[in-house]
Amino acid sequence: MRIARRVTVTAVAAAIAVTAFAPPVAASQDEPDVAPAPAVRVEPASADDTARAAQTAVAVMSTRQRAASVVMGHIPTTDPAALRAYMQTSGIGGFILMGANIPADESALRALTAALTVDPAFPPVIAIDQEGGDVSRLPWDDFPAARTLKDAPPAAAEDAFAARGALVRRAGIGVNFGIVADETDDSSSFIYRRALGTTPESAAERVTAAVQGEAPSALSTLKHFPGHGAAPGDSHSTIPSTAMPREEWRASDGVPFVAGVDAGAPLLMFGHLVYSSVDSAPASLSPEWHRIARDELGFDGVIVTDDLGMLQASGMPQYADPVANAVTALATGNDLVLTVVFSAPDTASRTVDGIVAAVESGALPAERLQQAAEHVAALRLTLAAEGRGLIPCTECAPAG
């Protein structure tokens, strides 16, 4: 997987070797809805062992544990006890921090992320949208954002995201959904203020710099593949569409994503937008766009959906069922399904139920779930080995 290979390239940290497993725990009425994934002891090893370690970890999981491991959830609270109970009860593999999860100071946030980490040897994927500027969950992030970085040299983007990544890591967060690889010169576009460039080339330079800057501290995510710039409209409330031919995309909106993948970004977020010349379905639910990302761009890290609740918010009847959306997203190639909008304490468990039912019915191939779970497990084991989002640096000098 690219996770292992790119960790070596950036010299961020060691990979993993699994040395022991505890047997799966059977769930009962007095236990969490999903039994914890088998306990794992890890030790430093070569980066090439990470994928094998992930395969071993997933091999001893039940179908339900695998289903839970590919779900990233959210509940709006800053109560560490409530967050810990949510992770224990659901057994899910990830949590996204939104504004409603951010307490008054960094120390309190560290306590919150520690509460989310039920098993330090197999930590969840804790993520945050910390772009800076318009999309900034951490109010103490005063570093330059896209509005100014798009007009500054690429080195400024590298410096800003190095500092931003340090803030994320200090808070105990392993993954930043922070690098907008969309590009547009249309100032009326909703993504304009968040894009790092106004041309494919300028965006690519700054995306590359941002990935390189963030690499020592936070695992970078490129979004929103295959690119919002060509598709007018805000995907938070509609499904933007463009008729741009695939060849034109490859020479324009695709350029920053290619650059970010080549720079080693370990996560790629798929947007809810339609390129009708490629597929009539949104990219997030499109097998063809996932094939393009894997086979043509060579991306072999973790693919995560944008918030699946946004599909519901479009009002289109075919996307009214959040569980069905999650199952379709997995079947078409996503590894981690994210739900924020319309989230409720039981949404994660209902999603897990739906994934299990889809595997049992054959609607979701068991092999596809296994593959997704292995990709996510490799990411989680990498987080454990590197200590990202696991042992917040309380003694560090202020980031930047």
GICORLIN-V928092 format. One record per pair of residues at least 24 apart in sequence whose C-alpha atoms are under 7 Angstrom apart, sorted by the first residue. I is the first residue (numbers start at 1). J is the second residue. If there is no record, write none. Layout:
BEGIN
I|J + I|J
END
This chain:
BEGIN
1|51 + 1|300 + 1|301 + 2|266 + 2|299 + 2|300 + 2|301 + 3|266 + 3|301 + 3|379 + 4|47 + 4|48 + 4|50 + 5|47 + 6|264 + 8|47 + 12|216 + 13|386 + 14|44 + 14|45 + 14|46 + 14|47 + 14|385 + 14|386 + 15|44 + 15|45 + 15|46 + 15|47 + 15|49 + 15|50 + 15|382 + 15|385 + 16|42 + 16|43 + 16|44 + 16|45 + 16|47 + 16|49 + 16|50 + 16|53 + 16|381 + 16|382 + 16|385 + 17|42 + 17|43 + 17|44 + 17|45 + 17|49 + 17|50 + 17|53 + 18|42 + 18|53 + 24|61 + 32|88 + 32|89 + 32|90 + 33|89 + 33|90 + 34|64 + 34|65 + 34|89 + 34|90 + 34|91 + 35|91 + 36|91 + 37|61 + 37|65 + 40|121 + 40|122 + 41|121 + 42|121 + 44|385 + 50|378 + 51|378 + 54|374 + 54|377 + 54|378 + 55|374 + 58|373 + 58|374 + 63|356 + 64|352 + 64|356 + 66|370 + 66|373 + 67|352 + 67|355 + 67|356 + 68|92 + 68|93 + 68|352 + 69|93 + 69|373 + 70|335 + 70|336 + 70|337 + 70|372 + 70|373 + 70|376 + 71|336 + 71|337 + 71|338 + 72|96 + 72|336 + 72|337 + 72|338 + 72|339 + 73|338 + 73|339 + 73|340 + 73|348 + 74|339 + 74|340 + 74|343 + 75|343 + 75|344 + 75|345 + 76|100 + 76|101 + 77|101 + 78|102 + 78|103 + 78|112 + 80|112 + 80|115 + 83|115 + 83|116 + 84|115 + 84|116 + 87|116 + 88|118 + 90|348 + 90|349 + 93|124 + 93|125 + 94|124 + 94|125 + 94|126 + 95|125 + 95|126 + 95|127 + 96|126 + 96|127 + 96|128 + 97|127 + 97|128 + 98|128 + 98|137 + 99|137 + 106|171 + 109|171 + 110|171 + 110|172 + 110|392 + 113|172 + 113|173 + 120|384 + 120|390 + 121|384 + 122|380 + 122|381 + 122|384 + 123|380 + 123|384 + 124|380 + 125|174 + 125|175 + 125|380 + 126|173 + 126|174 + 126|175 + 127|173 + 127|174 + 127|175 + 127|176 + 127|177 + 128|175 + 128|176 + 128|177 + 129|176 + 129|177 + 129|178 + 130|176 + 130|177 + 130|178 + 131|178 + 131|179 + 146|193 + 146|194 + 146|195 + 146|196 + 147|193 + 147|194 + 149|196 + 150|196 + 150|197 + 154|205 + 154|206 + 154|209 + 155|209 + 157|206 + 157|209 + 157|210 + 158|209 + 158|210 + 158|212 + 158|213 + 159|213 + 161|210 + 161|213 + 161|214 + 162|213 + 162|214 + 163|399 + 163|400 + 165|214 + 165|217 + 165|218 + 166|217 + 166|399 + 167|399 + 168|218 + 169|217 + 169|218 + 169|388 + 169|389 + 169|392 + 170|392 + 170|393 + 171|392 + 172|388 + 172|389 + 172|390 + 172|391 + 172|392 + 173|388 + 173|389 + 174|218 + 174|219 + 174|383 + 174|388 + 174|389 + 175|218 + 175|219 + 175|220 + 176|218 + 176|219 + 176|220 + 176|221 + 177|220 + 177|221 + 178|220 + 178|221 + 179|207 + 179|220 + 179|221 + 179|222 + 179|223 + 180|222 + 180|223 + 180|224 + 181|207 + 181|222 + 181|223 + 181|224 + 181|256 + 181|257 + 182|223 + 182|224 + 182|227 + 182|228 + 182|229 + 182|253 + 183|229 + 183|253 + 184|229 + 189|232 + 190|234 + 200|252 + 200|253 + 200|255 + 200|256 + 203|256 + 204|255 + 204|256 + 204|259 + 207|256 + 207|260 + 208|259 + 208|260 + 208|263 + 211|260 + 211|263 + 211|265 + 212|263 + 219|266 + 220|265 + 220|266 + 220|267 + 221|265 + 221|266 + 221|267 + 221|268 + 221|269 + 222|257 + 222|260 + 222|265 + 222|267 + 222|268 + 222|269 + 223|268 + 223|269 + 223|270 + 224|269 + 224|270 + 224|271 + 225|269 + 225|270 + 225|271 + 226|254 + 226|270 + 226|271 + 227|253 + 229|253 + 235|272 + 235|273 + 235|310 + 236|310 + 236|313 + 237|310 + 237|313 + 237|314 + 238|314 + 239|272 + 239|273 + 239|314 + 240|273 + 240|274 + 241|273 + 241|274 + 241|275 + 241|276 + 242|274 + 242|275 + 242|276 + 243|275 + 243|276 + 243|277 + 244|275 + 244|277 + 245|277 + 246|277 + 246|278 + 258|297 + 261|299 + 266|301 + 266|302 + 267|301 + 267|302 + 267|303 + 268|302 + 268|303 + 268|304 + 269|303 + 269|304 + 269|305 + 269|306 + 270|304 + 270|305 + 270|306 + 271|305 + 271|306 + 284|329 + 285|328 + 285|329 + 285|332 + 286|332 + 287|332 + 287|333 + 290|333 + 301|375 + 302|335 + 302|375 + 302|376 + 303|334 + 303|335 + 303|336 + 304|334 + 304|335 + 304|336 + 304|337 + 305|334 + 305|336 + 305|337 + 305|338 + 306|338 + 307|338 + 307|339 + 307|340 + 307|341 + 308|338 + 308|339 + 309|339 + 309|340 + 309|341 + 309|342 + 310|341 + 323|351 + 323|354 + 327|355 + 327|364 + 331|364 + 331|368 + 335|372 + 335|373 + 335|375 + 335|376
END
